Amino acid sequence: MTLTAGPLKFERDGRAAAALDDLLSRAVDRAEHRQLVLFVDEVTVLARNLERREPGSGENFLHTLRRFRQDHGGKVATVLSGSIGLHHVSADAPSTVNDIQKITVGPIRTDHATYLAECLLLGVGLTDPQAHIVAPAIAASAENVPYYIQHLVAAAQKVWQRTGTPPTVEQVPDLVSAAIADPVDPWDLRHYRDRLSQYYGADAAAIAKVLDIYAHAAHPLSVDETLMTLRGEGSPIQDRDQLVSVIERLELDHYLVRDGDADRFASSLIERAWRAMRR
């Protein structure tokens, strides 16, 4: 943390790591015979920012958390959450959490997604029969992702308020298309394009070109098919091993998903949005 006030600037120094150790140890002691549960949200963003500021510091932070877990064993349960993968911190960072069960947070179950959509539709005033009919269409169009479900319901409510006609099943796909085409970007879909520079730095443009190929493909693409197209376009990614590494990172970042020996976009909704954003 840095605090600047006029000509004065105060920064944390190297004692911050020792202070963290002390804080965690005190928390365990105060818990006595109870189990301590440690939640660290956006841990990867924190570690990555530390690493960029001083190489090695981000990985050391993750090792500090690992040592804390191992020193205290069953006294401590740890939940580390983040919106980006640990591979963005350093090549060795993923090994710092190999003692923790990894859970990917993706779409929810179809019945749960439908139930959520129906509850939200009822919340905006749709009748029981109407909500029961429209909810499955919203869940399907949102690919069972709660974030898009709530946006779709909000969009349906706005159209209802503007036209006076309750939302219908046939209307739902048009709401998705409208969100993708809207220059205001109400669903923040450009985030998937704009974050590439944060994730991949100087390689962002080359990575975007790889995603362009998958976004316009009529079927899942093998490594060799993608490499052939990249070579034809003069991409800096000309080596097969290099491309495999890129694809694996794009899988970890949830852009692509493995389909046998090939890959495709993990989300058809994001694939459509990507084509629209890249034009």
Secondary structure, DSSP 8 states (H G I E B T S, - for coil): -EEEETTEEEE--THHHHHHHHHHHHHHHHHTTS-EEEEETTHHHHHHHHHHHSTTHHHHHHHHHHHHHHHHGGGEEEEE--SS-GGGT-TTGGGGGTTS---------HHHHHHHHHHHHHHTT--HHHHHHHHHHHHHHTTT-HHHHHHHHHHHHHHHHHHS----GGGHHHHHHHHHH-TT-TT-TTHHHHTHHHHHGGGHHHHHHHHHHHHT-SS-EEHHHHHHHHHHTT-S---HHHHHHHHHHHHHTTSEEEETTEEEES-HHHHHHHHHHH-
